[in-house]
Amino acid sequence: MQTTHSTFLFAGHRLHQIDFDPGTFAPHDILWLSHHPQIEHCGRKRQMEHLAGRIAAACALKAVGVKGVPGTGDQRQPLWPAPWSGSISHCDTRALAVVAARPVGIDIENVLTLALAEELESSIISPAERGVLKASGLPFELALTLAFSAKESGFKACHPDVQAGVGFSNFTLAYIKEGNLLLRLSAGEYRLQWIKADEYVITLCSS
């Protein structure tokens, strides 16, 4: 599979980005992964996204002096080598990865269309959180996309012991400001940063 690797700084972290060409993917490409038996029965799209994400993760680890590719846990989570933490996300033909000394979560999403945002609203936010979106002054579809992405990043940044008892609805969006968000969870507060790049939004949560 043909890929292009680039990096950029965001929220004090260096993000590693892999853009890939789906037309160049071949099933044997996943043999590059030591855990390839875990995804060999997945669909082509899932295999491509997984591979691109692990390539991004390998680049992120190499940048901190570690050679290797994160395996996959029983909840499909990446297994990072101690003492490092990391996070992977993908959208369309792009994958992002970040490695840090403390728990970190990253997410990339396409900005929802207004029609889809209205359809998905009740599954992403509560009625009280809708007021937070309105107060942000952002277009509803962008604010809702950010709410969804922030909760994804927040979950990834949680300690595994916390993740075990947390669902999407347990996070409460407290505010959205230009470049910043705040999530609340019974375990504490999670401050995130966000950017909009073309049709994508990216959120990052670092504990």
Contacts in CASP RR format, 6 or more apart in sequence:
PFRMAT RR
TARGET T0000
AUTHOR 0000-0000-0000
METHOD contacts of the structure
MODEL  1
MQTTHSTFLFAGHRLHQIDFDPGTFAPHDILWLSHHPQIEHCGRKRQMEH
LAGRIAAACALKAVGVKGVPGTGDQRQPLWPAPWSGSISHCDTRALAVVA
ARPVGIDIENVLTLALAEELESSIISPAERGVLKASGLPFELALTLAFSA
KESGFKACHPDVQAGVGFSNFTLAYIKEGNLLLRLSAGEYRLQWIKADEY
VITLCSS
1 20 0 8 1.000
1 21 0 8 1.000
1 24 0 8 1.000
1 25 0 8 1.000
1 26 0 8 1.000
1 29 0 8 1.000
1 48 0 8 1.000
1 51 0 8 1.000
1 52 0 8 1.000
2 20 0 8 1.000
2 21 0 8 1.000
2 24 0 8 1.000
3 18 0 8 1.000
3 19 0 8 1.000
3 20 0 8 1.000
3 21 0 8 1.000
3 52 0 8 1.000
3 55 0 8 1.000
4 18 0 8 1.000
4 19 0 8 1.000
4 20 0 8 1.000
5 16 0 8 1.000
5 17 0 8 1.000
5 18 0 8 1.000
5 55 0 8 1.000
5 56 0 8 1.000
5 59 0 8 1.000
6 16 0 8 1.000
6 17 0 8 1.000
6 19 0 8 1.000
7 14 0 8 1.000
7 15 0 8 1.000
7 16 0 8 1.000
7 17 0 8 1.000
7 59 0 8 1.000
7 63 0 8 1.000
8 14 0 8 1.000
8 15 0 8 1.000
8 17 0 8 1.000
9 15 0 8 1.000
10 193 0 8 1.000
10 195 0 8 1.000
10 202 0 8 1.000
10 204 0 8 1.000
11 193 0 8 1.000
11 204 0 8 1.000
11 206 0 8 1.000
13 98 0 8 1.000
13 100 0 8 1.000
13 104 0 8 1.000
13 204 0 8 1.000
13 206 0 8 1.000
14 60 0 8 1.000
14 63 0 8 1.000
14 98 0 8 1.000
15 96 0 8 1.000
15 97 0 8 1.000
15 98 0 8 1.000
15 106 0 8 1.000
15 202 0 8 1.000
15 204 0 8 1.000
16 56 0 8 1.000
16 57 0 8 1.000
16 59 0 8 1.000
16 60 0 8 1.000
16 63 0 8 1.000
16 96 0 8 1.000
16 97 0 8 1.000
16 98 0 8 1.000
17 56 0 8 1.000
17 94 0 8 1.000
17 95 0 8 1.000
17 96 0 8 1.000
18 52 0 8 1.000
18 53 0 8 1.000
18 55 0 8 1.000
18 56 0 8 1.000
18 59 0 8 1.000
18 94 0 8 1.000
18 95 0 8 1.000
18 96 0 8 1.000
18 97 0 8 1.000
19 93 0 8 1.000
19 94 0 8 1.000
20 48 0 8 1.000
20 51 0 8 1.000
20 52 0 8 1.000
20 93 0 8 1.000
20 94 0 8 1.000
20 95 0 8 1.000
21 93 0 8 1.000
22 48 0 8 1.000
22 93 0 8 1.000
25 44 0 8 1.000
25 47 0 8 1.000
25 48 0 8 1.000
25 51 0 8 1.000
27 44 0 8 1.000
27 47 0 8 1.000
29 47 0 8 1.000
29 51 0 8 1.000
30 36 0 8 1.000
30 39 0 8 1.000
30 40 0 8 1.000
30 47 0 8 1.000
30 50 0 8 1.000
30 51 0 8 1.000
32 51 0 8 1.000
32 69 0 8 1.000
33 39 0 8 1.000
33 50 0 8 1.000
33 51 0 8 1.000
33 54 0 8 1.000
33 69 0 8 1.000
33 71 0 8 1.000
34 69 0 8 1.000
34 71 0 8 1.000
35 71 0 8 1.000
35 72 0 8 1.000
38 72 0 8 1.000
39 46 0 8 1.000
39 47 0 8 1.000
39 50 0 8 1.000
39 72 0 8 1.000
40 47 0 8 1.000
42 50 0 8 1.000
49 90 0 8 1.000
49 95 0 8 1.000
52 90 0 8 1.000
52 93 0 8 1.000
52 94 0 8 1.000
52 95 0 8 1.000
53 88 0 8 1.000
53 90 0 8 1.000
53 95 0 8 1.000
53 96 0 8 1.000
53 97 0 8 1.000
54 69 0 8 1.000
54 70 0 8 1.000
54 71 0 8 1.000
54 78 0 8 1.000
54 88 0 8 1.000
55 95 0 8 1.000
56 88 0 8 1.000
56 95 0 8 1.000
56 96 0 8 1.000
56 97 0 8 1.000
57 69 0 8 1.000
57 70 0 8 1.000
57 78 0 8 1.000
57 86 0 8 1.000
57 88 0 8 1.000
57 97 0 8 1.000
57 99 0 8 1.000
58 68 0 8 1.000
58 69 0 8 1.000
59 97 0 8 1.000
60 86 0 8 1.000
60 97 0 8 1.000
60 98 0 8 1.000
60 99 0 8 1.000
61 67 0 8 1.000
61 68 0 8 1.000
61 69 0 8 1.000
61 70 0 8 1.000
61 80 0 8 1.000
61 81 0 8 1.000
61 84 0 8 1.000
61 99 0 8 1.000
62 68 0 8 1.000
63 99 0 8 1.000
64 84 0 8 1.000
64 99 0 8 1.000
66 81 0 8 1.000
66 84 0 8 1.000
66 99 0 8 1.000
68 81 0 8 1.000
70 78 0 8 1.000
70 79 0 8 1.000
70 80 0 8 1.000
70 81 0 8 1.000
70 88 0 8 1.000
71 78 0 8 1.000
71 79 0 8 1.000
72 78 0 8 1.000
72 79 0 8 1.000
73 79 0 8 1.000
78 86 0 8 1.000
78 87 0 8 1.000
78 88 0 8 1.000
80 86 0 8 1.000
80 99 0 8 1.000
83 101 0 8 1.000
84 99 0 8 1.000
84 100 0 8 1.000
84 101 0 8 1.000
85 99 0 8 1.000
85 100 0 8 1.000
85 101 0 8 1.000
85 102 0 8 1.000
85 103 0 8 1.000
85 104 0 8 1.000
86 97 0 8 1.000
86 98 0 8 1.000
86 99 0 8 1.000
86 100 0 8 1.000
86 103 0 8 1.000
86 104 0 8 1.000
86 105 0 8 1.000
87 97 0 8 1.000
87 98 0 8 1.000
87 104 0 8 1.000
87 105 0 8 1.000
87 106 0 8 1.000
87 153 0 8 1.000
87 156 0 8 1.000
87 157 0 8 1.000
88 95 0 8 1.000
88 96 0 8 1.000
88 97 0 8 1.000
88 106 0 8 1.000
89 95 0 8 1.000
89 96 0 8 1.000
89 97 0 8 1.000
89 106 0 8 1.000
89 107 0 8 1.000
89 108 0 8 1.000
89 152 0 8 1.000
90 96 0 8 1.000
90 108 0 8 1.000
91 108 0 8 1.000
91 109 0 8 1.000
91 110 0 8 1.000
91 200 0 8 1.000
92 110 0 8 1.000
94 108 0 8 1.000
94 200 0 8 1.000
96 106 0 8 1.000
96 108 0 8 1.000
96 202 0 8 1.000
97 106 0 8 1.000
98 104 0 8 1.000
98 105 0 8 1.000
98 106 0 8 1.000
98 204 0 8 1.000
100 206 0 8 1.000
102 206 0 8 1.000
102 207 0 8 1.000
103 157 0 8 1.000
103 158 0 8 1.000
103 159 0 8 1.000
103 206 0 8 1.000
103 207 0 8 1.000
104 156 0 8 1.000
104 157 0 8 1.000
104 204 0 8 1.000
104 205 0 8 1.000
104 206 0 8 1.000
104 207 0 8 1.000
105 153 0 8 1.000
105 154 0 8 1.000
105 156 0 8 1.000
105 157 0 8 1.000
105 204 0 8 1.000
105 205 0 8 1.000
105 206 0 8 1.000
106 153 0 8 1.000
106 156 0 8 1.000
106 202 0 8 1.000
106 203 0 8 1.000
106 204 0 8 1.000
106 205 0 8 1.000
107 149 0 8 1.000
107 150 0 8 1.000
107 152 0 8 1.000
107 153 0 8 1.000
107 156 0 8 1.000
107 202 0 8 1.000
107 203 0 8 1.000
108 149 0 8 1.000
108 200 0 8 1.000
108 201 0 8 1.000
108 202 0 8 1.000
109 145 0 8 1.000
109 148 0 8 1.000
109 149 0 8 1.000
109 152 0 8 1.000
109 200 0 8 1.000
109 201 0 8 1.000
110 145 0 8 1.000
110 199 0 8 1.000
110 200 0 8 1.000
111 141 0 8 1.000
111 142 0 8 1.000
111 145 0 8 1.000
111 196 0 8 1.000
111 199 0 8 1.000
111 200 0 8 1.000
111 201 0 8 1.000
112 120 0 8 1.000
112 141 0 8 1.000
112 144 0 8 1.000
112 145 0 8 1.000
112 148 0 8 1.000
113 141 0 8 1.000
114 139 0 8 1.000
114 140 0 8 1.000
114 141 0 8 1.000
116 141 0 8 1.000
117 140 0 8 1.000
117 141 0 8 1.000
117 144 0 8 1.000
117 145 0 8 1.000
118 140 0 8 1.000
120 144 0 8 1.000
120 148 0 8 1.000
121 130 0 8 1.000
121 144 0 8 1.000
124 144 0 8 1.000
124 147 0 8 1.000
124 148 0 8 1.000
124 151 0 8 1.000
124 168 0 8 1.000
125 132 0 8 1.000
125 133 0 8 1.000
125 144 0 8 1.000
125 147 0 8 1.000
125 173 0 8 1.000
126 169 0 8 1.000
126 172 0 8 1.000
128 172 0 8 1.000
129 147 0 8 1.000
129 172 0 8 1.000
129 173 0 8 1.000
132 173 0 8 1.000
132 174 0 8 1.000
132 175 0 8 1.000
132 176 0 8 1.000
133 140 0 8 1.000
133 143 0 8 1.000
133 144 0 8 1.000
133 147 0 8 1.000
133 173 0 8 1.000
133 176 0 8 1.000
134 140 0 8 1.000
134 143 0 8 1.000
135 175 0 8 1.000
135 176 0 8 1.000
136 143 0 8 1.000
136 175 0 8 1.000
136 176 0 8 1.000
136 177 0 8 1.000
137 143 0 8 1.000
138 146 0 8 1.000
138 176 0 8 1.000
142 196 0 8 1.000
142 201 0 8 1.000
143 176 0 8 1.000
145 201 0 8 1.000
146 176 0 8 1.000
146 181 0 8 1.000
146 194 0 8 1.000
146 201 0 8 1.000
146 203 0 8 1.000
147 173 0 8 1.000
147 176 0 8 1.000
149 194 0 8 1.000
149 201 0 8 1.000
149 202 0 8 1.000
149 203 0 8 1.000
150 171 0 8 1.000
150 173 0 8 1.000
150 181 0 8 1.000
150 183 0 8 1.000
150 192 0 8 1.000
150 194 0 8 1.000
150 203 0 8 1.000
150 205 0 8 1.000
151 168 0 8 1.000
151 171 0 8 1.000
151 173 0 8 1.000
151 183 0 8 1.000
152 203 0 8 1.000
153 192 0 8 1.000
153 203 0 8 1.000
153 204 0 8 1.000
153 205 0 8 1.000
154 171 0 8 1.000
154 183 0 8 1.000
154 190 0 8 1.000
154 192 0 8 1.000
154 205 0 8 1.000
155 163 0 8 1.000
155 166 0 8 1.000
155 167 0 8 1.000
155 168 0 8 1.000
155 171 0 8 1.000
156 205 0 8 1.000
157 190 0 8 1.000
157 205 0 8 1.000
157 206 0 8 1.000
157 207 0 8 1.000
158 166 0 8 1.000
158 185 0 8 1.000
158 187 0 8 1.000
162 185 0 8 1.000
162 187 0 8 1.000
166 185 0 8 1.000
166 187 0 8 1.000
170 185 0 8 1.000
170 186 0 8 1.000
171 183 0 8 1.000
171 184 0 8 1.000
171 185 0 8 1.000
171 190 0 8 1.000
172 183 0 8 1.000
172 184 0 8 1.000
172 185 0 8 1.000
173 181 0 8 1.000
173 182 0 8 1.000
173 183 0 8 1.000
174 182 0 8 1.000
174 183 0 8 1.000
174 184 0 8 1.000
174 189 0 8 1.000
175 181 0 8 1.000
175 182 0 8 1.000
179 193 0 8 1.000
179 194 0 8 1.000
179 195 0 8 1.000
180 191 0 8 1.000
180 192 0 8 1.000
180 193 0 8 1.000
180 194 0 8 1.000
181 191 0 8 1.000
181 192 0 8 1.000
181 193 0 8 1.000
181 194 0 8 1.000
181 203 0 8 1.000
182 189 0 8 1.000
182 190 0 8 1.000
182 191 0 8 1.000
182 192 0 8 1.000
183 189 0 8 1.000
183 190 0 8 1.000
183 192 0 8 1.000
183 205 0 8 1.000
184 190 0 8 1.000
190 205 0 8 1.000
190 207 0 8 1.000
191 205 0 8 1.000
192 203 0 8 1.000
192 204 0 8 1.000
192 205 0 8 1.000
193 203 0 8 1.000
193 204 0 8 1.000
194 201 0 8 1.000
194 202 0 8 1.000
194 203 0 8 1.000
194 204 0 8 1.000
195 201 0 8 1.000
195 202 0 8 1.000
END
